[in-house]
């Protein structure tokens, strides 16, 4: 506010000086000093009119910024009616997408089923917020903090969650199709029944997460950490799991048809009744992994006590089998 006041004084002084100089220039050529006062008065009136217009502009901008700050503060309210009304007003004024919400402090905000389509929430802190059923379609949540947030059933289709913190978040039944979750932290997150079809999950931390019944067809999980994760009965068909860490993961009944698991760590993983038909297991670590006679192997045969898994994991094996062989 102090800087704005100084700006006003400077502008007023410049306009006044300009009026005096303009009046003097009109006097000097003919030496008519009698008209100086009249000219100066006219110039000053013009200067004041200009200043008035500038004051309207500056004052209007200040009022807008104050209103915006007030609405953002209300949006973080623990009173649901207040927070949702503020969010709707921000959306109506077009302040969702202009960067106004970047880095906003919205911890614990009560925003169930709120419309945040295309909102720019980059770097915002929404930890512990209630966003159950919220519409976050194509929203920008890059590096946002959503630890412990409730995103159950939320629409996050094509949302940008790159590098976001989602530690312990509830994302069950959420729609994350084609979402960008590269480098995000989803440790201990609940993603049961979530739609992650075609999602980008490279390098994501999913350790201890619950992905039971999640849909991960064609998702990219290259180099992701899925250690100790629960993936029972999950659809991972055609998924990229190159170099992923699936140590001690629960993969009972998981569909891995044509999945790329090359270089992945599956030591201690439970693969009972898993479908590995035409999956790429080149270089996979299967030490202590559990199978059953219901486990379907890449060559469409079923696992048995005498099965040599090195045939699928070791390229130097005399009978090495891979999907493109």
C-alpha positions in Angstrom: 0.0 0.0 0.0 2.9 2.4 0.8 4.4 1.8 -2.6 1.0 2.6 -4.3 0.8 5.9 -2.3 4.3 6.9 -3.4 3.3 6.1 -7.0 0.3 8.3 -6.8 2.4 11.2 -5.5 5.0 10.8 -8.2 2.3 10.7 -10.9 0.6 13.8 -9.5 3.9 15.7 -9.4 4.8 14.7 -13.0 1.5 15.8 -14.3 1.7 19.1 -12.4 5.2 19.8 -13.6 4.1 18.9 -17.1 1.3 21.5 -16.9 3.7 24.2 -15.7 6.3 23.4 -18.4 3.6 23.4 -21.1 2.3 26.8 -20.0 5.8 28.3 -19.9 6.5 27.1 -23.4 3.4 28.8 -24.6 4.6 32.1 -23.0 8.2 32.2 -24.0 7.9 32.7 -27.8 5.8 35.9 -27.5 6.5 37.0 -24.0 2.7 37.1 -23.3 2.8 36.6 -19.5 -0.8 37.8 -19.1 -2.1 34.5 -20.5 0.2 32.4 -18.4 -2.3 32.0 -15.5 -5.1 31.1 -17.9 -2.9 28.6 -19.8 -1.6 27.1 -16.5 -5.2 26.8 -15.2 -6.2 24.9 -18.3 -3.2 22.6 -18.2 -3.7 21.9 -14.5 -7.4 21.0 -15.1 -6.2 18.6 -17.9 -3.6 17.1 -15.6 -6.1 16.6 -12.8 -8.5 14.9 -15.2 -5.7 12.6 -16.3 -4.8 11.9 -12.7 -8.5 11.2 -12.0 -8.6 8.5 -14.7 -5.4 7.0 -13.4 -6.8 7.0 -9.9 -9.9 5.1 -11.1 -7.6 2.5 -12.8 -5.3 2.1 -9.8 -8.2 2.1 -7.3 -10.1 -0.4 -9.4 -7.1 -2.7 -9.5 -6.6 -2.5 -5.8 -10.2 -3.3 -5.1 -10.0 -6.3 -7.5 -6.9 -7.6 -5.8 -8.4 -7.1 -2.3 -11.6 -8.9 -3.4 -9.5 -11.8 -4.9 -7.5 -12.2 -1.7 -10.6 -12.2 0.4 -12.2 -14.9 -1.7 -9.1 -17.1 -1.6 -9.1 -16.7 2.2 -12.8 -17.7 2.3 -12.1 -20.7 0.0 -9.9 -22.2 2.7 -12.7 -21.9 5.3 -13.6 -24.9 7.3 -17.3 -23.9 6.9 -18.4 -25.7 3.7 -21.0 -23.2 2.5 -18.5 -20.4 2.8 -15.7 -22.2 1.0 -17.8 -23.4 -1.9 -19.5 -20.0 -2.4 -16.0 -18.4 -2.5 -14.8 -21.0 -5.0 -17.8 -20.4 -7.2 -17.3 -16.7 -7.2 -13.6 -17.1 -8.1 -14.6 -19.3 -11.0 -17.3 -16.9 -12.1 -14.8 -14.0 -12.2 -12.3 -16.1 -14.2 -9.7 -16.1 -11.4 -9.3 -19.9 -11.4 -7.1 -19.9 -14.5 -5.1 -16.7 -14.3 -2.6 -17.9 -11.8 -4.3 -16.3 -8.8 -4.5 -19.7 -7.0 -0.9 -20.6 -7.5 0.7 -21.4 -4.2 -2.6 -20.7 -2.4 -2.9 -21.9 1.2 -6.1 -24.0 1.3 -5.2 -26.5 4.0 -8.2 -28.4 5.2 -10.6 -26.6 2.9 -14.1 -28.1 2.6 -14.8 -28.3 -1.1 -16.7 -31.5 -1.9 -18.1 -31.6 -5.4 -16.7 -28.2 -6.2 -16.2 -27.2 -9.8 -12.5 -26.6 -10.4 -12.3 -27.5 -14.1 -9.1 -26.2 -15.6 -8.1 -24.5 -12.4 -4.4 -23.4 -12.0 -3.5 -24.7 -8.5 0.2 -25.1 -9.2 2.1 -25.3 -5.9 -1.1 -24.8 -3.8 -1.3 -26.4 -0.4 -4.5 -28.5 -0.2 -3.3 -30.9 2.5 -6.2 -32.5 4.4 -8.7 -30.8 2.1 -12.1 -32.4 1.3 -12.3 -32.6 -2.5 -14.6 -35.6 -2.6 -16.3 -35.8 -6.0 -14.7 -32.5 -7.1 -14.4 -31.7 -10.8 -10.7 -31.2 -11.4 -10.8 -32.0 -15.1 -7.5 -30.9 -16.8 -6.6 -28.9 -13.6 -3.0 -27.9 -13.0 -1.9 -29.3 -9.7 1.8 -29.5 -10.5 3.9 -29.7 -7.2 0.7 -29.1 -5.2 0.5 -30.5 -1.7 -2.4 -32.9 -1.3 -1.2 -35.0 1.6 -4.1 -36.7 3.4 -6.6 -35.0 1.1 -9.9 -36.7 0.3 -10.2 -37.0 -3.5 -12.6 -40.0 -3.5 -14.5 -40.1 -6.8 -12.9 -36.9 -8.0 -12.7 -36.1 -11.7 -8.9 -35.7 -12.5 -9.1 -36.6 -16.1 -5.9 -35.3 -17.8 -5.0 -33.3 -14.7 -1.4 -32.3 -14.2 -0.2 -33.7 -10.9 3.5 -33.9 -11.8 5.6 -33.8 -8.6 2.5 -33.5 -6.4 2.5 -34.7 -2.8 -0.3 -37.2 -2.3 1.0 -39.0 0.8 -1.9 -40.9 2.3 -4.5 -39.3 0.1 -7.8 -41.0 -0.5 -8.2 -41.3 -4.3 -10.5 -44.4 -4.4 -12.7 -44.5 -7.4 -11.2 -41.3 -8.7 -10.9 -40.8 -12.5 -7.2 -40.2 -13.3 -7.3 -41.3 -16.9 -4.4 -39.8 -18.9 -3.4 -37.8 -15.9 0.3 -36.8 -15.5 1.6 -38.1 -12.1 5.3 -38.2 -13.0 7.4 -38.0 -9.9 4.5 -37.7 -7.6 4.5 -39.1 -4.1 1.6 -41.5 -3.5 3.1 -43.4 -0.6 0.3 -45.1 1.4 -2.4 -43.5 -0.8 -5.7 -45.3 -1.3 -6.3 -45.7 -5.0 -8.6 -48.7 -4.9 -10.9 -48.8 -7.9 -9.3 -45.7 -9.4 -9.2 -45.3 -13.2 -5.5 -44.7 -14.2 -5.8 -45.9 -17.8 -3.0 -44.3 -19.8 -1.8 -42.3 -16.9 1.9 -41.1 -16.7 3.3 -42.6 -13.5 7.1 -42.6 -14.3 9.2 -42.5 -11.2 6.2 -42.2 -8.9 6.3 -43.4 -5.3 3.5 -45.9 -4.8 5.0 -47.8 -2.0 2.5 -49.1 0.5 -0.3 -47.8 -1.7 -3.6 -49.6 -2.2 -4.3 -50.2 -5.9 -6.8 -53.1 -5.6 -9.3 -53.1 -8.5 -7.5 -50.1 -10.0 -7.6 -49.8 -13.8 -4.0 -49.3 -15.1 -4.3 -50.4 -18.7 -1.6 -48.8 -20.8 -0.3 -46.7 -17.9 3.3 -45.8 -17.8 4.9 -47.0 -14.5 8.5 -47.0 -15.7 10.9 -46.9 -12.7 8.0 -46.5 -10.3 8.3 -47.7 -6.7 5.5 -50.2 -6.0 7.1 -52.0 -3.2 4.7 -53.6 -0.7 1.8 -52.2 -2.8 -1.6 -54.0 -3.0 -2.5 -54.6 -6.6 -4.8 -57.6 -6.3 -7.2 -58.1 -9.2 -5.9 -54.9 -10.9 -5.9 -54.4 -14.6 -2.3 -53.8 -15.8 -2.7 -55.0 -19.3 -0.2 -53.4 -21.8 1.3 -51.4 -18.9 4.9 -50.1 -19.0 6.6 -51.4 -15.8 10.2 -51.2 -17.0 12.6 -51.1 -14.1 9.7 -50.7 -11.6 10.2 -51.9 -8.0 7.5 -54.4 -7.1 9.3 -56.0 -4.2 6.9 -57.8 -1.9 4.0 -56.5 -3.9 0.6 -58.2 -3.7 -0.2 -59.1 -7.4 -2.7 -61.9 -6.8 -5.0 -62.2 -9.8 -3.5 -59.2 -11.5 -3.9 -58.9 -15.3 -0.5 -58.2 -16.9 -1.3 -59.3 -20.4 1.3 -57.9 -22.8 2.8 -55.7 -19.9 6.4 -54.7 -20.2 8.1 -55.7 -17.0 11.7 -55.8 -18.3 14.2 -55.1 -15.6 11.6 -54.9 -12.9 12.1 -56.1 -9.3 9.4 -58.6 -8.4 11.3 -60.3 -5.6 8.9 -61.7 -3.0 5.9 -60.6 -5.0 2.7 -62.7 -4.9 1.8 -63.7 -8.5 -0.8 -66.3 -7.6 -3.4 -66.5 -10.4 -1.8 -63.5 -12.2 -2.1 -63.3 -15.9 1.3 -62.9 -17.5 0.3 -63.9 -21.0 2.7 -62.4 -23.6 4.3 -60.2 -20.9 7.9 -59.2 -21.3 9.9 -60.5 -18.3 13.3 -59.9 -19.7 15.8 -59.3 -16.7 13.0 -59.5 -14.1 14.0 -60.4 -10.5 11.6 -63.1 -9.4 13.6 -64.2 -6.3 11.1 -65.6 -3.7 8.1 -64.7 -5.9 5.0 -66.8 -5.3 3.1 -68.6 -8.1 0.3 -71.0 -8.3 -1.0 -73.4 -11.0 -3.5 -70.7 -11.8 -0.6 -68.3 -12.8 -0.6 -67.9 -16.6 2.9 -67.5 -18.0 4.0 -65.4 -21.0 3.8 -68.4 -23.4 0.2 -69.1 -22.3 1.1 -72.1 -20.2 0.4 -72.4 -16.5 3.0 -72.3 -13.8 4.0 -75.6 -12.2 6.5 -76.7 -9.5 8.9 -77.7 -12.3 8.6 -74.5 -14.3 12.0 -72.8 -15.1 11.2 -69.1 -14.9 14.7 -68.3 -16.2 13.3 -69.2 -19.6 11.4 -65.9 -19.5 13.8 -63.7 -17.5 17.3 -64.7 -18.8 18.1 -63.7 -22.4 21.0 -66.2 -22.3 18.8 -69.1 -21.5 18.9 -71.7 -24.3 15.1 -71.8 -24.5 14.6 -68.1 -23.8 11.0 -67.0 -24.6 9.8 -63.4 -25.2 6.6 -62.0 -26.7 8.2 -61.0 -30.0 10.1 -64.3 -30.5 
